[in-house]
Amino acid sequence: MDGFLLIRKAKGISSNGVVQEVKKRFNFKKVGHLGTLDPMATGLLIVAVNKATKFSSYFLNEIKAYSAEVTLGGTSDTDDAEGNIVNITKDLPDSKKVTLSLNSFLGESFQKAPFYSALKHKGKPLYKYAREGKLIEKPPRKIKITDISNIYYQEPLLEFDITCSKGTYIRSIARDIGNLLDCGGYLSKLKRTQQGCFKIKNSNLIKDLSVDHIISIESAFPQFNSIKLNESEERIYKNGGIVNSIKGNEEISKIYSFSDKFMGLGEINDSGLKLKQLV
C-alpha cells in the first residue's frame, strides 16, 4: 500500500482537500500531493501514499504541462477568474499580435509570482497576507517555457497548451501577456495534463479510485537505472555506508536487494554508491 495515485482533480476542491478525501476514504496513514493545483484548476494531481511520501521531493524538478484559457480585456487581483475583475475593455489586439506576444514567453525568463500564491514570507503563505490586504512581492524567479502549442484565439478568449519548468505560474503568464498587449488578462481555465512521466489519460476521478490504481514507488522512476546488490553491498547500503565496489558518474539509481526487493534510491559517483532514500 505504498506508492502513487494519479487523480483527475475536479474544479472547486483544493489540493489539500483531495489529500484529506483520499486519506479518509482508504484510511492511509500518510498522504501528500506532489504539486499544488488551485481550486479553480482541474487535471492531474499526483498523490503519494504512505512510504511513497518520502520520495515526493524527487518530483519537484519535473516538467509540467497544461491546457490554459486566458481572458483578455480585464485584470484580476488574483490573476484568475476567482478574483475581482476590473479595468475591463473591449479594445483587444488582433490574432497575429496575440500569437506573437504569447510565443515571446518561450525560453528562460524571470517571473513574478501572484500575490495570491502559496509561496511563503516569514513562514506564512502570500495568499494569507493578500486576504489581509497586505500585498507581499517576492523577487522574480527564473522559469523556462519549453513549448507553447495549439494556440487558438477568438476574442476575448486565448487558448493554448504549455510545457514549463517547476515554479511556473500560469496565472502570472495570463497577467503578463495582458500587460504586454496593454489590454489586461487573467486566467479563466487551467487543466494540468502532465507531470514528469505521468499523464492525465492515466488518471482517475476520486470516486473511481481503488487500491488497484496505486503505482509502485519503483515504477514511478522509469528514468533511473536499476542496480542489484550482493549481500555484503546490501548491508553497507542499508547502514548508510559507501559501496565502493560500484562507481560511476553523478547519477541516481534504483537499488534492489540480493533477493530482488526494491530498497530505495542510491547516488553513484567516483567514490562509490551511497544511500539517497530508503523505502
Secondary structure by P-SEA (a helix, b strand, c coil): cbbbbbccccccccaaaaaaaaaaaccccbbbbccccccccccbbbbbcccccccccccccbbbbbbbbbbcccccccccccccccccccccccaaaaaaaaaccccbbbbbcccccccccccccaaaaaaacbbbbccbbbbbbcccccccccccbbbbbbbbcccccaaaaaaaaaaaaccbbbbcbbbbcccccccccccccccccccccccccccccccbbbbbbcaaaaaaaaacccccccccccbbbbbbcccccccbbbbbccccccccccc
